[in-house]
């Protein structure tokens, strides 16, 4: 996914040295419950391409959620761009998340904060684009609070973006799980098989198993329990299991399509598999 996204937005970070009129491609911070949120953006390209980011900062001890919040529940981010002007298309990307354990169970998400990159196409690249975002997301410590916020940002064609914003967006994009077929050093799914009431997944982490984890989603919306990490075999091979006795959605698992997100301290990848 990351490779495709980076290819689609190639050239966004090439800025003219001191040209164009200045523009601060960032909205004001909006403060919430132990959080704050804003929109940031790169430069509107002649080909109508732009990368924006939804930046969420969290107070110490608080977390927010990935697109799949995990077994303990939570509020995944919901983004509504319908009120935007001169906006043709958006593609939301998620940096690699982490497993978050507490007394209620396991969640999937982010500590301290996150920037969610959004690849955007303008309907008419010669005209200003108004980003109008309504976002619902959850923040959680000992209690969980849904945050409902409204952010706006207007971008003029060819306007410059601050280098600090460019660096923030570049760092966020670098954390989006990539296509393992295009990077042999990224985590690789070795096998997926059914065994009694479990899905067994073997994964190779060529760059090291520090922080190795696996998050499994079903493309049809079926509930998939969180994985358990089994014994490691050495040489970067890690075994995972999904206990299907915890769900009624896999009574006929054969043929179901799964999205597998592998994460580690050294990198992350995302791939699809169909259960045999």
BELMOLIN-V571491 format. One record per pair of residues at least 24 apart in sequence whose ideal C-beta (glycine too) atoms are under 6 Angstrom apart, sorted by the first residue. I is the first residue (numbers start at 1). J is the second residue. Records with the same first field share a line. If there is no record, write none. Layout:
# BELMOLIN-V571491
I=J  J
This chain:
# BELMOLIN-V571491
1=270
2=176  178
3=178  179  182
5=93  119
9=49  51  119
12=42  51
13=166
20=158  159  160
23=156  159
25=161  165
27=151  153
30=149
32=147
33=145
34=59  62  139
35=139
37=149
39=151  153
40=165
41=155
42=161  169
43=161
44=155  157
48=121  122  125
50=120
51=117  119  169
52=118  120
53=115  117  169  172
54=116
55=115
56=113  114
57=113
58=112  113
61=141
62=139  141
63=100  109  111  140
64=109  110  137  139
65=109  138
66=97  108  109
67=94
68=108  217
69=107
70=106  107  108  226
71=105  106  226
72=104  105  106  107
74=107  138
75=138  146
77=137
78=136
79=135
80=134
81=133
83=132
84=130  131  132
85=130
86=122  123  124  127  129
88=121  123
89=121
90=118  120
91=119
92=118
93=117  176
95=172  175  176
96=175  177  263  268
99=213
106=226
108=215
115=172
117=172  173
126=157
128=154  156
129=155
130=154
177=261  268  269  270
178=269
180=269  271
186=267  269
187=262  264  269
189=260  271
192=273
197=244  245
198=241  243  244
199=242
200=241
201=240
202=239
203=238  262
204=236  237
205=236  264
206=236
207=266  267
208=266
209=236  238
210=265
211=264  265
212=238  264
213=263
214=240  262
215=261
216=242  258  260
217=259
218=256  258
219=257
222=249
223=247  249
